[in-house]
Amino acid sequence: MKQKIMMGVVAIALLGVGFIAGMEYKAYQVRTALQDAFSGVTNTTTNSDDTTARTAMEQTQKENMVTIDKAVGDEIALATLTMTVINSEEKQTISSSYGSPKVAKEGTKFVVLNVDVTNTTDSAFTLFPDFLLVDDKGREYSTYSDTIGAIDNYLNSRKLSPSIKETGYLVYEIPSDAMSYSLIVAKAGTKELYKVELK
C-alpha cells in the first residue's frame, strides 16, 4: 500500500515538473519571439568593424527607422497589440497590497506608467513588455525587474486574450537627474518607431 502511495506521489511530482517545464519553455518561446520582433530597437549590437555596443536609439538611426511622435492618451497600433499610455507619474516608493514596498535606490526614482493594452491577434499570448524609456541624456531603461509583487496590477508577464483590453502598470527605475523622458516602442516588421513623450 505504501509503495502504491509513493508511486502515486512520484507520478504527480513528475507531472508537475513536466507541466512547469512546459510552461517555462512556452514563456521562453514567447520571449524569444518578442525579442526578435524588437531586435532592431532594444538589442545592442556589434559588428566586425566596430566593437563598441550601440544603444538601441543609435541602432534605429542606423536602420533608418521613422520616428512617429505620440502623446499620452494616443493609441499606438503595433503588430500584435494596441497600447495607450493613460498617464505617468514619478514615485520614490511603490507597493502592492500583498508585498513589501520597494524604495528607489539612492539617486534614482520610479516612473510608473498606467497603460491600456489589447491583443489584436486571434490567440492568447503573454506580454513581456520590451518597451524602452529613454531620458534627456540618451540613456535607455528597460522595465523594472522587481515589479512583480511590488505593485498591484502590473503588466509584466500578463496573459492577453484576443480583443480584451487590459489595464495595468509598467515601472521603470531611472536616475533622479533625468529631467525628461519618453517611451520608445517599435512596430515589428516595419521601420516605424513610436515615441511617447512622458515628461
Secondary structure as UniProt FT lines:
FT   HELIX           2..37
FT   HELIX           39..42
FT   HELIX           56..62
FT   TURN            63..64
FT   STRAND          66..70
FT   TURN            72..73
FT   STRAND          75..77
FT   STRAND          81..91
FT   STRAND          93..94
FT   STRAND          102..103
FT   TURN            106..107
FT   STRAND          108..119
FT   STRAND          125..127
FT   STRAND          132..135
FT   TURN            136..137
FT   STRAND          140..141
FT   TURN            145..146
FT   TURN            148..150
FT   TURN            152..153
FT   TURN            156..157
FT   STRAND          158..160
FT   STRAND          165..175
FT   TURN            176..177
FT   STRAND          181..186
FT   TURN            188..189
FT   STRAND          192..197
//
